[in-house]
Each structure stands twice: as structure tokens, then as C-alpha cells.
Amino acid sequence: MLLSIYQIFLRISPQPNMNGLATGFILSQTSVVLATLMGIWFLGQKKTHKEMLVTILGLVIIIGAAAITVIV
């Protein structure tokens, strides 16, 4: 449910009077962060400390790259 609401807002976002196409696309790609975390939680996957650390680090890199792209 949360992911579908998120996707609706991302479909509205690229309109010219809002974020624009390039920024809207970058923001839509960040949905992988929410999907990853929801997948781990919803499916009840058990991860070791190292696996979870690497996963979170990868998600932080995605968010950081999206932020830099949107700002610049």
C-alpha cells in the first residue's frame, strides 16, 4: 500500500510545473530503497550484521547520488 502511494506521487512529480522530467526520473529510481527495505521486512528475511550493513551502505549511496544529481 505504501509503495503504491509512493509510486502515484512519483508519476505526478515529472510534470513541468512540478519537478520536471529529469528530477522526477531520478526520484522515481530511489523507489528501490523503499522496495528493498519493505522486502526485507515484509518477507521476513534474516540477514547477518555484515549483510545488513552492506545493504544499508548501498542504499545510502543511492540516496546520496540522487541528492547530488537533483541539486546539481
Stockholm file with secondary structure:
# STOCKHOLM 1.0

chainA/1-72         MLLSIYQIFLRISPQPNMNGLATGFILSQTSVVLATLMGIWFLGQKKTHKEMLVTILGLVIIIGAAAITVIV
#=GR chainA/1-72 SS CHHHHHHHHHHHTTSTTTTCHHHHHHHHHTHHHHHHHHHHHHHTCCCCHHHHHHHHHHHHHHHHHHHHHHHC
#=GC SS_cons        CHHHHHHHHHHHTTSTTTTCHHHHHHHHHTHHHHHHHHHHHHHTCCCCHHHHHHHHHHHHHHHHHHHHHHHC
//
